[in-house]
Every structure is written in C-alpha cells, then in structure tokens.
Amino acid sequence: SSKKALYLELVDGIAVRVLAAISEATARAEGPRQQVEEGFLAYFDLVVEDQASFQLLYDRDHGDDEDLGRAVRRVETALIAAVDPLIDAGLDLDHRQFLAAAIVGMAEGASLEWIESRPRTEPLTTAAERRAEAERLARRRASLVWAGLRSVRAD
C-alpha cells in the first residue's frame, strides 16, 4: 500500500530467509568450526545472490522514520539470538550475546562494504561464480571469527 509497507515486508522477508539458511547450515555442521564456516557461507550465499535486498536492509538512511529503524533492528536482534546459542564455551548469557552481536555486526559491515565496493561492470553471471565469491567471503570472515572465538574465556 506504500513504499514504507513494501520496505517493511522486504526486511521481514530477508530476515526469514537469513535465519532459515543459517539455522539449516549450522544444524548440519559436524562441529563448532564447521558451524562458523557453514553459517557464514549460508549468509554470504544470500548476500551474493540478492545484493539489492541486503543493500536495502543495511541502508541506514531512514531519516526520522522510527518504524524503518526498528524493523532493521529486529533483524539484527533475531540474528544475534540465532548466533548466541552457537557460542557454547561456558560463557554467561551477557558475554555470549556480546560476542554474537560482534559477529553479526562484522557480517553486516563486511556485506555492506562488499556490495558498495563491488564493480558494477563485473557482474557475477553464473551460479558457479556467485558460489565461489560467497565461499571466498565466508572463508575470510570465518577464519577471523574462529580465531577470535578460540581465544575467548569466561571471566
């Protein structure tokens, strides 16, 4: 019925797709390292396949429209809630949620940077090219996150 309603519907649709993909990917992983790798791969598969939706999601220029800002924040909160239980290292809830927020923020920032810096003159035209790019992005983020998570201790 309006641009705003369309935006809110798109944001909700992206959230559902991302949460389902990450949940499926991490559920079939064989261990913690594979959960990190498969979770990032599921996420970046979607980013590479649907750049326009993620650019819309991560656009921070909502002006004074609190509904739009809240919709994006709901997606971030849902992602944090999905990542939190995967961080099982004897940490208290606050510590896990802080780490989950950092992981979600890193994925968001990396996605936006990739989308904005990607040359429009070099489209990824085949499924194999898109998958290879998603794997590259996921591998780089997963390596950083795994190295960091391995050093986390309860305090």
C-alpha positions as CSV (number, residue, x, y, z in Angstrom):
1,S,0.0,0.0,0.0
2,S,3.0,2.3,0.4
3,K,6.8,2.4,0.0
4,K,7.1,2.0,3.7
5,A,4.9,-1.1,3.8
6,L,6.9,-2.6,1.0
7,Y,10.2,-1.9,2.7
8,L,8.9,-3.4,6.0
9,E,7.8,-6.5,4.1
10,L,11.1,-6.8,2.3
11,V,13.0,-6.5,5.6
12,D,10.9,-9.2,7.2
13,G,11.4,-11.5,4.2
14,I,15.2,-11.1,4.3
15,A,15.2,-11.9,8.0
16,V,13.2,-15.1,7.5
17,R,15.5,-16.2,4.6
18,V,18.7,-15.4,6.5
19,L,17.6,-17.1,9.8
20,A,16.4,-20.2,8.0
21,A,19.6,-20.5,5.9
22,I,21.9,-20.1,8.9
23,S,19.8,-22.4,11.1
24,E,19.9,-25.2,8.4
25,A,23.6,-24.7,7.7
26,T,24.7,-24.8,11.3
27,A,22.4,-27.7,12.2
28,R,24.1,-30.0,9.7
29,A,27.7,-28.9,10.6
30,E,29.8,-31.5,12.3
31,G,31.4,-29.3,14.9
32,P,31.9,-25.7,16.1
33,R,34.4,-24.7,13.4
34,Q,32.1,-26.1,10.7
35,Q,29.2,-24.2,12.3
36,V,31.1,-20.9,11.9
37,E,32.1,-21.7,8.3
38,E,28.7,-23.0,7.2
39,G,26.9,-20.2,9.0
40,F,28.9,-17.6,7.2
41,L,28.6,-19.4,3.9
42,A,24.8,-19.6,4.1
43,Y,24.7,-15.9,4.9
44,F,27.1,-14.8,2.1
45,D,25.3,-17.1,-0.4
46,L,22.2,-14.9,0.2
47,V,24.2,-11.7,0.1
48,V,25.8,-12.5,-3.2
49,E,22.6,-13.8,-4.8
50,D,20.5,-10.8,-3.7
51,Q,22.7,-7.8,-3.3
52,A,19.9,-5.3,-3.7
53,S,17.9,-6.7,-0.8
54,F,20.9,-6.6,1.5
55,Q,21.8,-3.1,0.4
56,L,18.2,-2.1,1.2
57,L,18.4,-3.8,4.6
58,Y,21.7,-2.2,5.6
59,D,20.8,1.3,4.3
60,R,21.0,3.5,7.4
61,D,19.4,6.5,5.8
62,H,15.9,6.1,7.3
63,G,15.6,9.7,8.3
64,D,13.3,10.1,11.2
65,D,11.2,7.1,10.4
66,E,11.4,5.1,13.6
67,D,9.4,2.1,12.1
68,L,12.1,1.5,9.5
69,G,14.9,1.7,12.0
70,R,13.0,-0.7,14.4
71,A,12.5,-3.1,11.5
72,V,16.2,-3.3,10.8
73,R,17.0,-3.6,14.5
74,R,14.5,-6.5,14.8
75,V,16.5,-8.3,12.1
76,E,19.8,-7.7,13.9
77,T,18.3,-8.8,17.2
78,A,17.0,-12.0,15.6
79,L,20.4,-12.8,14.1
80,I,22.1,-12.2,17.5
81,A,19.5,-14.5,19.1
82,A,20.3,-17.2,16.5
83,V,24.1,-16.9,16.8
84,D,24.1,-16.7,20.6
85,P,23.4,-20.4,21.4
86,L,26.1,-21.5,18.9
87,I,28.7,-19.9,21.2
88,D,28.9,-22.6,23.7
89,A,32.1,-22.2,25.7
90,G,30.8,-22.0,29.3
91,L,30.2,-18.2,28.9
92,D,27.4,-16.3,30.7
93,L,24.5,-15.0,28.7
94,D,25.7,-11.4,28.5
95,H,29.1,-12.5,27.3
96,R,27.6,-14.8,24.6
97,Q,25.2,-12.1,23.4
98,F,28.0,-9.5,23.2
99,L,30.1,-11.9,21.1
100,A,27.0,-12.8,18.9
101,A,26.4,-9.1,18.3
102,A,30.0,-8.6,17.3
103,I,29.8,-11.5,14.8
104,V,26.5,-10.1,13.3
105,G,28.0,-6.7,13.1
106,M,31.1,-8.0,11.3
107,A,28.9,-9.8,8.8
108,E,26.8,-6.8,8.2
109,G,29.7,-4.4,7.8
110,A,31.6,-6.8,5.5
111,S,28.4,-7.3,3.4
112,L,27.8,-3.6,3.0
113,E,31.5,-2.9,2.1
114,W,31.4,-5.7,-0.4
115,I,28.2,-4.5,-2.0
116,E,29.3,-0.9,-2.2
117,S,32.8,-1.6,-3.4
118,R,31.9,-4.3,-6.0
119,P,32.4,-3.0,-9.5
120,R,29.1,-3.0,-11.3
121,T,31.0,-3.6,-14.6
122,E,32.0,-7.1,-13.4
123,P,28.7,-9.0,-12.7
124,L,28.8,-12.5,-11.3
125,T,26.8,-14.0,-14.1
126,T,26.9,-17.8,-13.3
127,A,25.9,-19.7,-10.3
128,A,29.4,-21.1,-10.0
129,E,30.9,-17.5,-9.9
130,R,28.4,-16.4,-7.3
131,R,29.1,-19.5,-5.2
132,A,32.9,-19.1,-5.4
133,E,32.5,-15.4,-4.3
134,A,30.3,-16.4,-1.4
135,E,32.8,-19.1,-0.4
136,R,35.6,-16.6,-0.5
137,L,33.7,-14.0,1.6
138,A,32.7,-16.7,4.1
139,R,36.1,-18.2,4.4
140,R,37.7,-14.9,5.2
141,R,35.1,-14.0,7.9
142,A,35.0,-17.5,9.4
143,S,38.8,-17.6,9.8
144,L,38.8,-14.3,11.7
145,V,35.8,-15.3,13.9
146,W,37.1,-18.8,14.6
147,A,40.5,-17.4,15.7
148,G,38.8,-15.0,18.0
149,L,36.3,-17.4,19.4
150,R,39.0,-19.9,20.2
151,S,40.7,-17.4,22.5
152,V,37.5,-16.4,24.4
153,R,37.5,-17.3,28.1
154,A,34.8,-16.9,30.7
155,D,35.8,-14.1,33.1
